[in-house]
Amino acid sequence: MSQPAPPDLKTASSSSETWDPAAFDPPDFYDLDALLSDEATSIRDEARAFVTKEVQPIIEKHAQRAEFPRHLIPAFADHGFLGAPLPPEHGGEGHSNIAYGLIMQELERGDSGLRSFCSVTGALVMYPIWQYGSDAQKEHWLPALANGEAIGCFGLTEPDVGSNPAEMQTRARRDGDGWVLDGHKRWSTNATIADVAVIWAKDEDDTVRGFLVETDRDGVETPPIDDSWSLRAAVTSEVVLDGVRVPEAACLPGVSGLKGPLSCLTQARYGICWGTIGAAMACYDTARQHAQNREQFGQPIGGFQLMQERLVDMVQEITKAQLLNWRLGTLKDAGTMRPQQVSLAKRNNCQTALEVARSARQVLGGNGVTSMYPVMRHMNNLESVVTYEGTHEVHTLVVGEDLTGENAFV
């Protein structure tokens, strides 16, 4: 049975007048803009304008309907959001990593699902092809992915394997001049609409290898995971591989072992560090506007001490995270960034964004749980982001081992 369309969110309640997405005033308490290059600022502003004009007017309806706004994909490509830091000769834009981070920040200010689409495309699909693929693989896939003509997904996590990918059960066995893949991947963004999947599997020697698997091959199924309260404006799927035959040319020749998928995750986690703070900025600004416009007891609620404390705490934590991101970006651009540094930022920034979202929801009162404001949607999305690509606890142990030299995973 078809479901009725949600109401027009712009007219759901006059209370929505306490927040105007076009009046977004980004928190920059320490004038971090002064640290950015003109190029980075220009790229950020372009992404910010795109989100304000093209995303915010439609994203609540898409989330209510659990639909990904697929019509935005050509615009992602036109604005250079797909593979932004990769070299132009391989389909990218050649942007600095700080500029790339700012793109991820602005996209997630719109919705985590949009940042996930672009992050997966660039960091989990284009990056391994660029870094580990053959010339033929690069020529075939990278321009198409960058142009939005092809969609990719990444298959690492499995139903029974998450934080310890070394236990993956997906297998690849040689068969004549090719390979046969069997396995089951889960929590794969884009898979249901993807043209190609980057699949990580163990061969007969238990060596992890990467494969580029077209999703229209016999034996490939990509059922959606459609019962989630989080990332409802994204495509989240499984990838089932049942005797899937691929040629030798499908194997990524430049890497073997867990270094392959883990290096991709480092790239994607970097984007998450920036993206989550975009969500936090959106929640803070919604709460700020509401506090200035909502009157109770004869004055705006922003005039009460407890409301001011919430807003100050939000800006304080956002500012810390912005500084963390800026420094992480300078390290990445210098080629000296370590995965453990990304773990610290991912751990901190996901937690910060969740706390900001929860506090902003309190400022908005009962209406804060409705779709007239973006805060509850961001909060639910962040519950996924804090888990995927390394949980808070796993990143704690990564940093802990780096500090002490002791492996607490065992």
LOMI-31428 format. One record per residue (C-alpha): residue in one letter; x, y, z. Coordinates in Angstrom, 3 decimals, padded with zeros to 6 digits. Layout:
! residues N
SITE  r         u         v         w
SITE  A         X         Y         Z
...
This chain:
! residues 410
SITE  r         u         v         w
SITE  M   000.000   000.000   000.000
SITE  S   001.389   003.388  -000.943
SITE  Q   002.001   005.856   001.845
SITE  P   000.584   009.398   001.810
SITE  A   003.006   012.215   001.139
SITE  P   004.128   014.179   004.195
SITE  P   002.649   017.627   004.700
SITE  D   004.215   020.722   003.231
SITE  L   006.900   021.259   005.832
SITE  K   007.104   024.980   005.183
SITE  T   003.529   025.468   006.381
SITE  A   003.375   022.806   009.072
SITE  S   003.362   025.392   011.851
SITE  S   003.856   029.094   012.311
SITE  S   006.473   028.159   014.915
SITE  S   008.839   027.400   012.044
SITE  E   009.212   031.151   011.680
SITE  T   011.667   031.028   014.588
SITE  W   014.194   029.460   012.193
SITE  D   015.157   030.581   008.708
SITE  P   017.729   028.336   006.986
SITE  A   018.664   031.170   004.643
SITE  A   019.691   033.259   007.669
SITE  F   022.447   030.798   008.633
SITE  D   025.163   032.584   010.615
SITE  P   028.098   030.147   010.929
SITE  P   029.822   030.114   014.305
SITE  D   033.416   031.320   013.885
SITE  F   034.227   032.626   017.327
SITE  Y   038.007   032.535   016.809
SITE  D   037.988   033.940   013.254
SITE  L   039.145   030.685   011.709
SITE  D   038.267   032.066   008.296
SITE  A   041.471   034.083   008.575
SITE  L   043.418   030.792   008.474
SITE  L   041.863   029.697   005.183
SITE  S   043.212   030.360   001.718
SITE  D   041.111   032.353  -000.720
SITE  E   040.634   029.159  -002.718
SITE  A   039.376   027.200   000.279
SITE  T   037.018   029.999   001.292
SITE  S   035.625   030.253  -002.223
SITE  I   035.045   026.500  -002.452
SITE  R   033.413   026.472   000.989
SITE  D   031.131   029.353   000.077
SITE  E   030.073   027.627  -003.152
SITE  A   029.188   024.457  -001.241
SITE  R   027.420   026.492   001.456
SITE  A   025.275   028.324  -001.100
SITE  F   024.424   025.044  -002.836
SITE  V   023.253   023.449   000.407
SITE  T   021.194   026.479   001.387
SITE  K   019.507   026.795  -002.001
SITE  E   019.220   023.227  -003.266
SITE  V   019.291   020.951  -000.221
SITE  Q   017.585   022.556   002.735
SITE  P   014.258   023.265   000.988
SITE  I   013.791   019.580   000.069
SITE  I   015.768   017.414   002.477
SITE  E   013.124   017.046   005.207
SITE  K   010.598   015.647   002.758
SITE  H   013.144   013.180   001.423
SITE  A   014.047   012.060   004.936
SITE  Q   010.372   011.627   005.856
SITE  R   009.876   009.469   002.771
SITE  A   013.182   007.614   003.249
SITE  E   014.279   008.710  -000.230
SITE  F   017.720   009.744  -001.367
SITE  P   017.571   012.957  -003.471
SITE  R   019.145   011.277  -006.452
SITE  H   018.403   014.254  -008.684
SITE  L   021.239   016.113  -006.892
SITE  I   023.978   013.765  -008.164
SITE  P   024.668   015.737  -011.371
SITE  A   024.980   018.891  -009.254
SITE  F   027.456   017.143  -006.946
SITE  A   029.558   016.430  -010.026
SITE  D   029.157   019.909  -011.500
SITE  H   030.327   021.511  -008.243
SITE  G   033.305   019.153  -007.955
SITE  F   032.139   017.419  -004.762
SITE  L   033.065   013.921  -005.997
SITE  G   036.747   013.075  -005.544
SITE  A   037.618   016.696  -004.822
SITE  P   041.207   016.146  -003.548
SITE  L   042.196   013.686  -006.295
SITE  P   044.354   014.911  -009.199
SITE  P   042.452   016.362  -012.177
SITE  E   044.066   013.870  -014.531
SITE  H   042.272   011.124  -012.591
SITE  G   038.854   012.734  -012.381
SITE  G   039.380   014.854  -009.271
SITE  E   039.550   018.587  -008.712
SITE  G   043.022   018.774  -007.177
SITE  H   041.696   020.692  -004.164
SITE  S   043.576   020.943  -000.891
SITE  N   042.448   018.647   001.892
SITE  I   041.238   021.638   003.878
SITE  A   039.035   022.678   000.950
SITE  Y   037.787   019.098   000.675
SITE  G   037.025   019.042   004.395
SITE  L   035.046   022.254   004.101
SITE  I   032.967   020.697   001.299
SITE  M   032.184   017.750   003.570
SITE  Q   031.303   020.175   006.377
SITE  E   028.786   022.031   004.247
SITE  L   027.239   018.897   002.764
SITE  E   026.630   017.439   006.198
SITE  R   025.206   020.750   007.320
SITE  G   022.516   019.774   004.821
SITE  D   022.355   016.081   005.723
SITE  S   024.739   013.299   006.719
SITE  G   023.387   011.165   003.890
SITE  L   024.579   013.636   001.269
SITE  R   028.031   013.827   002.791
SITE  S   028.057   010.030   002.969
SITE  F   027.261   009.741  -000.751
SITE  C   030.076   012.090  -001.719
SITE  S   032.498   010.738   000.877
SITE  V   031.949   007.134  -000.191
SITE  T   032.356   008.081  -003.845
SITE  G   035.610   009.946  -003.302
SITE  A   037.273   008.238  -000.352
SITE  L   036.046   004.645  -000.512
SITE  V   035.621   004.087  -004.250
SITE  M   037.672   006.590  -006.258
SITE  Y   040.578   006.646  -003.779
SITE  P   041.355   002.880  -003.874
SITE  I   041.030   002.845  -007.658
SITE  W   043.384   005.837  -007.912
SITE  Q   045.825   004.528  -005.308
SITE  Y   045.797   000.793  -006.051
SITE  G   044.124   000.311  -009.423
SITE  S   045.569  -000.500  -012.821
SITE  D   045.751   002.128  -015.546
SITE  A   042.807   000.468  -017.267
SITE  Q   040.736   000.547  -014.070
SITE  K   041.539   004.219  -013.535
SITE  E   040.682   005.165  -017.101
SITE  H   037.426   003.234  -017.037
SITE  W   036.015   004.189  -013.642
SITE  L   037.464   007.445  -012.312
SITE  P   036.049   009.907  -014.889
SITE  A   032.635   008.241  -014.775
SITE  L   032.522   008.345  -010.964
SITE  A   033.691   011.965  -010.845
SITE  N   031.052   012.972  -013.399
SITE  G   028.267   011.180  -011.554
SITE  E   027.740   008.930  -014.574
SITE  A   028.613   005.889  -012.437
SITE  I   027.876   005.293  -008.768
SITE  G   030.104   003.258  -006.480
SITE  C   029.873   001.559  -003.107
SITE  F   032.287  -000.066  -000.645
SITE  G   031.938  -003.538   000.856
SITE  L   033.922  -004.304   004.010
SITE  T   031.596  -004.712   007.015
SITE  E   029.661  -007.974   007.222
SITE  P   026.637  -009.107   009.252
SITE  D   028.919  -010.779   011.825
SITE  V   032.094  -008.742   011.268
SITE  G   032.395  -005.063   012.106
SITE  S   035.176  -003.613   014.240
SITE  N   037.562  -006.490   013.441
SITE  P   037.703  -006.699   009.624
SITE  A   040.457  -009.323   009.857
SITE  E   037.660  -011.808   010.598
SITE  M   035.859  -011.180   007.287
SITE  Q   034.179  -014.242   005.825
SITE  T   033.822  -013.113   002.213
SITE  R   036.035  -015.324   000.057
SITE  A   037.688  -015.023  -003.330
SITE  R   038.950  -018.195  -005.003
SITE  R   040.805  -018.448  -008.266
SITE  D   038.940  -020.150  -011.072
SITE  G   040.741  -020.423  -014.385
SITE  D   041.772  -016.953  -015.498
SITE  G   039.459  -015.179  -013.040
SITE  W   037.967  -015.235  -009.554
SITE  V   034.765  -016.393  -007.878
SITE  L   033.461  -014.331  -004.966
SITE  D   031.118  -015.504  -002.211
SITE  G   030.053  -013.492   000.798
SITE  H   027.732  -010.994   002.392
SITE  K   028.484  -007.331   003.065
SITE  R   026.289  -005.034   005.141
SITE  W   025.912  -001.294   005.797
SITE  S   027.106  -000.343   002.336
SITE  T   026.133   003.218   001.385
SITE  N   024.873   003.554  -002.226
SITE  A   024.921  -000.180  -002.999
SITE  T   021.321  -000.482  -004.184
SITE  I   021.879   002.240  -006.801
SITE  A   025.565   001.492  -007.475
SITE  D   027.155   000.419  -010.734
SITE  V   030.332  -000.894  -009.111
SITE  A   031.236  -002.206  -005.672
SITE  V   034.724  -002.183  -004.156
SITE  I   034.635  -005.557  -002.431
SITE  W   037.256  -006.753   000.051
SITE  A   037.633  -010.518   000.340
SITE  K   040.138  -013.142   001.485
SITE  D   041.779  -015.396  -001.068
SITE  E   042.810  -019.046  -000.540
SITE  D   045.876  -017.868   001.399
SITE  D   043.736  -015.670   003.685
SITE  T   045.203  -012.564   002.071
SITE  V   042.772  -009.661   001.795
SITE  R   042.302  -008.446  -001.758
SITE  G   040.161  -005.741  -003.352
SITE  F   037.882  -006.311  -006.344
SITE  L   035.865  -003.995  -008.565
SITE  V   032.582  -005.833  -009.008
SITE  E   029.896  -004.540  -011.359
SITE  T   026.584  -004.864  -009.560
SITE  D   024.793  -006.224  -012.624
SITE  R   026.911  -009.381  -012.637
SITE  D   025.156  -012.702  -012.091
SITE  G   025.065  -013.564  -008.401
SITE  V   025.154  -009.971  -007.093
SITE  E   022.219  -008.680  -005.064
SITE  T   022.044  -005.320  -003.293
SITE  P   018.916  -005.285  -001.107
SITE  P   018.266  -002.017   000.733
SITE  I   018.246  -001.745   004.515
SITE  D   014.968   000.122   004.756
SITE  D   014.001  -000.141   008.430
SITE  S   016.391   002.485   009.814
SITE  W   015.471   005.595   011.806
SITE  S   018.812   007.124   010.802
SITE  L   020.244   008.312   007.467
SITE  R   016.783   008.146   005.954
SITE  A   017.792   010.407   003.064
SITE  A   020.600   008.020   002.111
SITE  V   020.773   004.649   000.379
SITE  T   022.010   002.029   002.842
SITE  S   022.222  -001.540   001.622
SITE  E   023.642  -005.014   001.751
SITE  V   025.765  -006.642  -000.923
SITE  V   025.222  -010.375  -001.356
SITE  L   027.723  -012.275  -003.510
SITE  D   026.754  -015.789  -004.577
SITE  G   029.276  -017.398  -006.902
SITE  V   030.067  -014.109  -008.631
SITE  R   032.610  -014.532  -011.409
SITE  V   034.950  -011.656  -012.181
SITE  P   038.021  -011.521  -014.450
SITE  E   041.565  -011.069  -013.198
SITE  A   041.287  -007.457  -014.390
SITE  A   038.744  -006.812  -011.621
SITE  C   041.351  -007.284  -008.883
SITE  L   043.087  -004.154  -007.552
SITE  P   046.740  -004.965  -008.341
SITE  G   048.431  -002.390  -006.129
SITE  V   047.610  -003.661  -002.650
SITE  S   047.082  -006.765  -000.553
SITE  G   046.246  -007.204   003.106
SITE  L   044.214  -005.031   005.426
SITE  K   046.278  -001.989   004.469
SITE  G   043.965  -001.604   001.479
SITE  P   040.592  -001.163   003.184
SITE  L   042.041   000.531   006.272
SITE  S   043.785   003.197   004.202
SITE  C   040.472   003.920   002.490
SITE  L   038.770   004.256   005.861
SITE  T   041.384   006.792   006.938
SITE  Q   040.427   008.936   003.952
SITE  A   036.726   008.630   004.692
SITE  R   037.139   009.259   008.421
SITE  Y   038.936   012.485   007.623
SITE  G   035.851   013.680   005.776
SITE  I   033.646   012.614   008.684
SITE  C   035.691   014.760   011.069
SITE  W   034.661   017.820   009.060
SITE  G   031.175   016.674   008.176
SITE  T   029.973   016.102   011.715
SITE  I   030.863   019.665   012.640
SITE  G   028.721   020.854   009.736
SITE  A   025.798   019.029   011.344
SITE  A   026.697   020.585   014.710
SITE  M   026.818   024.060   013.146
SITE  A   023.355   023.538   011.650
SITE  C   021.941   022.455   015.019
SITE  Y   023.568   025.334   016.890
SITE  D   022.353   027.969   014.430
SITE  T   018.818   026.595   014.527
SITE  A   018.860   026.804   018.334
SITE  R   020.387   030.303   018.265
SITE  Q   017.738   031.654   015.926
SITE  H   014.972   030.029   017.936
SITE  A   016.335   031.418   021.201
SITE  Q   016.326   034.916   019.738
SITE  N   012.837   034.661   018.231
SITE  R   010.869   032.492   020.640
SITE  E   009.263   034.466   023.474
SITE  Q   008.166   033.103   026.841
SITE  F   007.504   034.923   030.103
SITE  G   007.539   038.205   028.232
SITE  Q   010.987   037.978   026.603
SITE  P   013.024   035.942   024.092
SITE  I   014.175   032.697   025.691
SITE  G   017.710   033.646   024.656
SITE  G   017.584   036.194   027.462
SITE  F   017.501   033.457   030.107
SITE  Q   020.747   032.303   031.669
SITE  L   020.194   028.569   031.108
SITE  M   019.540   029.083   027.391
SITE  Q   022.669   031.206   027.059
SITE  E   024.698   028.512   028.806
SITE  R   023.540   025.926   026.270
SITE  L   024.468   028.156   023.343
SITE  V   027.862   029.005   024.850
SITE  D   028.616   025.320   025.423
SITE  M   027.719   024.564   021.805
SITE  V   029.985   027.280   020.405
SITE  Q   032.783   026.283   022.770
SITE  E   032.797   022.668   021.586
SITE  I   032.290   023.557   017.916
SITE  T   035.246   025.961   018.103
SITE  K   037.488   023.262   019.580
SITE  A   036.487   020.874   016.811
SITE  Q   037.018   023.508   014.111
SITE  L   040.567   024.055   015.360
SITE  L   041.131   020.298   015.455
SITE  N   039.928   019.973   011.859
SITE  W   042.057   022.859   010.628
SITE  R   045.197   021.394   012.150
SITE  L   044.362   017.913   010.877
SITE  G   043.892   019.357   007.402
SITE  T   047.250   021.141   007.463
SITE  L   048.919   017.885   008.486
SITE  K   047.177   015.996   005.688
SITE  D   048.140   018.603   003.113
SITE  A   051.735   018.376   004.354
SITE  G   051.670   014.578   004.018
SITE  T   052.434   014.027   007.710
SITE  M   048.984   013.107   009.041
SITE  R   048.822   009.808   010.917
SITE  P   045.739   007.531   011.118
SITE  Q   045.766   007.839   014.903
SITE  Q   045.319   011.598   014.581
SITE  V   042.258   011.004   012.440
SITE  S   040.930   008.621   015.097
SITE  L   041.221   011.314   017.762
SITE  A   039.344   013.835   015.617
SITE  K   036.667   011.342   014.555
SITE  R   036.129   010.354   018.183
SITE  N   035.955   013.919   019.430
SITE  N   033.927   015.458   016.634
SITE  C   031.235   012.793   016.452
SITE  Q   030.696   013.053   020.186
SITE  T   030.719   016.855   020.015
SITE  A   028.137   016.915   017.229
SITE  L   025.838   014.524   019.084
SITE  E   026.015   016.594   022.249
SITE  V   025.339   019.803   020.330
SITE  A   022.360   018.214   018.564
SITE  R   020.881   016.947   021.816
SITE  S   021.304   020.304   023.531
SITE  A   019.823   022.144   020.543
SITE  R   016.817   019.821   020.660
SITE  Q   016.259   020.889   024.258
SITE  V   016.366   024.568   023.290
SITE  L   013.661   023.948   020.680
SITE  G   011.302   022.347   023.179
SITE  G   008.613   019.951   021.972
SITE  N   008.767   021.160   018.372
SITE  G   012.384   020.076   018.292
SITE  V   011.325   016.484   017.615
SITE  T   009.389   017.479   014.487
SITE  S   010.547   017.999   010.928
SITE  M   009.882   021.731   011.014
SITE  Y   013.425   021.916   012.397
SITE  P   016.447   019.910   011.152
SITE  V   017.823   019.034   014.589
SITE  M   016.141   015.676   015.255
SITE  R   017.080   014.511   011.755
SITE  H   020.713   015.476   012.357
SITE  M   020.679   013.805   015.752
SITE  N   019.372   010.534   014.347
SITE  N   021.888   010.665   011.501
SITE  L   024.755   011.245   013.906
SITE  E   023.826   008.093   015.800
SITE  S   024.948   006.236   012.665
SITE  V   027.988   008.400   012.013
SITE  V   029.332   007.878   015.529
SITE  T   029.228   004.121   014.845
SITE  Y   030.283   003.636   011.247
SITE  E   033.885   003.679   010.045
SITE  G   035.092   002.989   013.570
SITE  T   033.038   003.297   016.742
SITE  H   033.844   005.767   019.513
SITE  E   035.248   002.880   021.555
SITE  V   037.451   001.526   018.758
SITE  H   038.987   004.937   018.095
SITE  T   039.567   005.290   021.839
SITE  L   041.659   002.129   021.768
SITE  V   043.496   003.213   018.612
SITE  V   044.609   006.420   020.315
SITE  G   045.219   004.611   023.602
SITE  E   047.602   002.175   021.942
SITE  D   049.397   005.061   020.257
SITE  L   049.890   006.750   023.646
SITE  T   050.923   003.703   025.690
SITE  G   052.301   001.199   023.191
SITE  E   049.897  -001.369   024.621
SITE  N   047.317  -003.127   022.462
SITE  A   044.031  -003.172   024.413
SITE  F   042.075  -004.850   021.607
SITE  V   043.079  -008.293   022.896
